[in-house]
């Protein structure tokens, strides 16, 4: 998340697949491409306020579905 906030999208895209979607709010899903961390977290979802002014929620999804 710090790479995204620092504007280092190229470095972020090397490690993650980035999938944005808009459903009343913007949700950015980061899915780890490879590595040990992919075994701990399958994806991270960042929920932003409708005006994109702040983060509303961060959801960390484990491979088991938790």
C-alpha positions as CSV (number, residue, x, y, z in Angstrom):
1,X,0.0,0.0,0.0
2,X,2.9,2.4,0.7
3,X,4.1,1.9,-2.9
4,X,0.7,2.9,-4.2
5,X,0.5,6.0,-2.0
6,X,4.0,7.0,-3.1
7,X,3.0,6.7,-6.7
8,X,5.3,3.8,-7.4
9,X,2.8,1.9,-9.6
10,X,5.4,0.3,-11.8
11,X,7.1,-1.4,-8.8
12,X,3.7,-2.4,-7.5
13,X,2.6,-3.9,-10.8
14,X,5.8,-6.1,-10.8
15,X,4.5,-7.9,-7.7
16,X,0.7,-7.5,-7.9
17,X,-2.2,-7.8,-10.4
18,X,-4.2,-4.6,-9.9
19,X,-8.0,-4.7,-10.5
20,X,-10.0,-1.6,-9.9
21,X,-13.8,-1.5,-10.0
22,X,-16.5,1.0,-9.1
23,X,-19.7,-0.1,-7.4
24,X,-20.9,3.0,-5.6
25,X,-17.4,3.2,-4.2
26,X,-14.0,2.4,-5.7
27,X,-12.5,-0.9,-4.8
28,X,-8.9,-1.6,-5.8
29,X,-7.9,-5.3,-5.5
30,X,-4.2,-6.2,-5.3
31,X,-3.5,-9.9,-6.0
32,X,0.0,-11.1,-5.3
33,X,1.6,-12.7,-8.4
34,X,4.2,-14.9,-6.8
35,X,6.3,-15.4,-3.6
36,X,5.8,-16.4,0.0
37,X,3.4,-13.7,0.8
38,X,0.9,-15.1,-1.8
39,X,0.6,-18.1,0.5
40,X,-0.4,-15.9,3.4
41,X,-2.7,-13.4,1.5
42,X,-4.5,-14.1,-1.7
43,X,-5.5,-10.5,-2.1
44,X,-5.8,-7.1,-0.5
45,X,-8.9,-4.9,-1.2
46,X,-8.7,-1.2,-0.7
47,X,-12.1,0.5,-0.4
48,X,-12.1,4.2,-1.1
49,X,-14.7,6.9,-0.4
50,X,-16.8,7.8,-3.4
51,X,-14.9,11.1,-3.9
52,X,-11.6,9.2,-3.6
53,X,-10.5,11.5,-0.7
54,X,-9.7,8.7,1.8
55,X,-9.5,5.0,2.4
56,X,-12.7,3.6,4.0
57,X,-11.6,0.0,4.6
58,X,-8.8,-2.4,3.9
59,X,-9.7,-6.1,3.5
60,X,-7.0,-8.8,3.6
61,X,-8.1,-12.1,2.1
62,X,-6.4,-15.3,3.0
63,X,-6.2,-18.2,0.5
64,X,-8.6,-20.2,2.6
65,X,-11.3,-17.5,2.2
66,X,-10.9,-15.9,5.6
